Amino acid sequence: MNSRPAPFEALSVAPATSGLVLDFDGVLSPIVDDPGASELPNRVAWSLARLGPTMGLLAVISGRPVEFLKERIAIPEIRLLGTYGIEQVHDGDTPRRSRREKVAKQRQRSDQCLA
């Protein structure tokens, strides 16, 4: 028998050591005909703002650039993950590229030098 709590139980029993990563389009924001017009509904923003300080990690991920998320989600406790997590913003910081992307760029430069 597994002694680990079910995911939902973990969120409610130990939120400070739990994480939640939510997709923007279709999960937090409804799908709309004009993708540029999508917005975070007020009730969702309110819920995230209340949840954020209690969680070990609360993040919103999207295939869109992180700047798109920054324009729509102004909640400091939420980590924003743009371009499927390649770009990251936390507490309003300037966007950062993930280590994986930096390594990939360095590998590409190395391959070009060796070619």
N, C-alpha and C positions, 0 to 999 in steps of 0.2 A: 504494500500500500504506500502511496506517495504522501509524504508528510508536508509537502509544499502546499500553500493555500492556492485556491483557484485565483486566476488573475483579478477578477472583480473583488474577491475577498481581500487580496493583497492591497488593492487600492484603498479600500475602506479601513482596513486594520492598520496598515503602516504606510500612509501616503508619503511620508518624508523619505522613505527608501524605495518608493515606487516611481515608475516612469510611464508616461503616456505620450505617444506621438500620433498626431491626427493629421489626416490629409485635408488640404484646404478645399479644393473643388469637389463637390458632391458629398462631403462629409460635414464640414463646418459651414460651407457656403453652397447654396443651391446652384445647380448647373443652369447657366443662362445662354441665350443665343449669341450674345456678344461677350466673349470671354473677358474683355477689358472692363466690362461693366459689372463684373461680379464683386460683391461686397460681403463683408462679415456682418450677419444680422446682429442688431443690438443685443438681443437676448443671449446670443452665443458669446459675444464679447463680454457681457456681464458675467456669464457663467465661467468663462476662462479666467477672467480677472479674479474671481473668488477662488478658483481652484489653483491657480498658479503658485501662490505663496505657500500652499500646503504640500505641494508635490516635490519629490526629489528631482524630477525632470518633467517639464511640460513643454512639448515642442509641436510646431506646425510645419509640415513638410509639403512641398509642391514641386511639380515639374517646371514651374515658372521661375524666373529669376527672383532672388531674395529681395530685390528692390520692390517688386510687385507686392510681396508680403508685408514689407515695412510700411508701405503706403496704406495698407488695410488693417494691420494689427499693431496697435500702439500700446501693448501691454508688456512692461519691462520684464516680468518673470518668465515670459515665454521665449524659448529659443526658436528662431526662424531658420528653416532649412530649405533653401531654394535650390533649383536645378537638381532635384532628387537628392539633396544633402551635400552637394559639392560646395555650395555657398552657405555660410552660416552667419547669423547675427544673434547676439545675446545682449540684453539690457541696452539696446539702442546703439551698440558698437558699430563701427564701420564693417561692411561685409568682409568676411575672411574666406579664403579658399581652404578646402580640407587638405590635410597632409597627403592624402592619396593623389590628389590632383597635382600637387607640387612634385611628388615623386615621379608621376607620369611625365610631367614636362621635363624634368631633369633626365629621365631615361631617354626621351625623344632627342634631347640635345646630345646626349652621349652617343646615341645611335647615329646621329648625323655626323658627329666628329669621326666615328670609326668607319663610316661608309666611304 
